[in-house]
Amino acid sequence: MRDPTSFLRQEYEELVKDDLDWKLRELQGPSTPWCVVDGRKVLMLCSNNYLSLSNHPKLKNAAIEAIRTHGAGSGSVRSIAGTMDVHLELERRLAKFKDAEASLVYQTGFAVNSGLIPQLVGKGDLVISDELNHGSIIDGVRLSRAERAVYKHGDAADLRTKLEEAEGRPEAYRRILVITDGVFSMDGDIAPLPDIARAAKEHGAMLYVDDAHGEGVLGEGGRGIVSHFKMPRDLVHVEMGTFSKAFGVVGGHVSGSRDLINFAFNKSRTWLLSGSHPPSIPASCIAAIDVLETEPEHVRKLWGNTVHFKKAMSSLGFDLGRSETPIIPVMVGESSVAKRLSDGLMREGVFALPIIYPMVAKDKARIRTIMNAALEQADLDFAIDAFEKVGKELKMI
């Protein structure tokens, strides 16, 4: 009898043959600038832990205290018996931090996009999405059953064209939703959000921004892309984010009007049907907001490190793509070369992983480096020297 699971090994072996498989490395201890990976002490250059808050004493102490007072788990989903006072306090604090009427915390950022987008739009509606939006947005749009249009990356003029085409069709769409990342995670560039917002408003479309990589990085005190551009809050109807990057913990969230939040927690199945965070998680997230509000030096240090690294790498002749943020891709081209560069860096004591197809186009492989506020200049110079050595070996520079 034929094995119905034989395709699993076959498809994996194809990935291995094409050098497109992921080989997981083991982090043995905390995510710190110098950490132990696969038994070796290396410099971490690929973590999303921008501000190094995952190891901040205030966050760790908050987690320990919440376990002591509230237990290890919540015991239920949020919609039944899993909403604790600490969850609600986090949402109040987050809304104030984001200058929004209300906020709602989901289990992950992916759960926000895959759970909320299909409720905002459906059959008879249109989603217009940036061509380089994150996979979680793409999955959320697919689940919605709405019609889809894609505009050229960061191109507000092309978005306007798509909106005009939508208005010109014989049968009007019930709703139109425009979606963009705030900071694009593979290239580190920033969406032209004011231009996108103007286009959406002129055509009566909702605007949804995924600011997962903007929070803690952009705007006043790390408040994100809406703050960065000093935009009126009512121009962005849905502002999504995550606690798993600059906040140093885990979880997704959405901020906006009270109507949006009431709608979201009554309609999103990812929120309604998933177990709620253990109390240590929202307690740590509240502490992260405290740190952002009272210790601005972390964001300043992050940007100082970004400027130093970019200047040195550019002077060596590396192509850093279109980065505008602490996400700094070192463009390579071929996936196999990116893997060799990553392996060479690891040999030199620098942990920086390759980003290859299908996460990026086949000829757009890169090493994606991400700056961290806890890195010192000596650490950055160590990494720059390693890139120079291995880059010359591979005849990249």
RASULGI-V545967 format. One record per run of one state. SS is the DSSP state (alpha for helix, beta for strand, coil for the rest). FROM is the first residue (numbers start at 1). TO is the last residue. If there is no record, write none. Layout:
ss:SS from:FROM to:TO
ss:SS from:FROM to:TO
//
This chain:
ss:coil from:1 to:5
ss:alpha from:6 to:17
ss:coil from:18 to:26
ss:beta from:27 to:27
ss:coil from:28 to:33
ss:beta from:34 to:37
ss:coil from:38 to:39
ss:beta from:40 to:44
ss:coil from:45 to:52
ss:alpha from:53 to:55
ss:coil from:56 to:56
ss:alpha from:57 to:70
ss:coil from:71 to:76
ss:beta from:77 to:77
ss:coil from:78 to:84
ss:alpha from:85 to:98
ss:coil from:99 to:101
ss:beta from:102 to:106
ss:coil from:107 to:108
ss:alpha from:109 to:120
ss:coil from:121 to:125
ss:beta from:126 to:130
ss:coil from:131 to:134
ss:alpha from:135 to:144
ss:coil from:145 to:146
ss:beta from:147 to:151
ss:coil from:152 to:155
ss:alpha from:156 to:168
ss:coil from:169 to:175
ss:beta from:176 to:181
ss:coil from:182 to:182
ss:beta from:183 to:183
ss:coil from:184 to:189
ss:beta from:190 to:190
ss:coil from:191 to:192
ss:alpha from:193 to:202
ss:coil from:203 to:205
ss:beta from:206 to:210
ss:coil from:211 to:219
ss:alpha from:220 to:222
ss:coil from:223 to:224
ss:alpha from:225 to:228
ss:coil from:229 to:232
ss:alpha from:233 to:235
ss:coil from:236 to:237
ss:beta from:238 to:242
ss:coil from:243 to:251
ss:beta from:252 to:256
ss:coil from:257 to:257
ss:alpha from:258 to:267
ss:coil from:268 to:268
ss:alpha from:269 to:272
ss:coil from:273 to:274
ss:beta from:275 to:275
ss:coil from:276 to:278
ss:alpha from:279 to:294
ss:coil from:295 to:296
ss:alpha from:297 to:316
ss:coil from:317 to:326
ss:beta from:327 to:333
ss:coil from:334 to:334
ss:alpha from:335 to:347
ss:coil from:348 to:349
ss:beta from:350 to:351
ss:coil from:352 to:353
ss:beta from:354 to:355
ss:coil from:356 to:364
ss:beta from:365 to:370
ss:coil from:371 to:376
ss:alpha from:377 to:393
ss:coil from:394 to:397
//
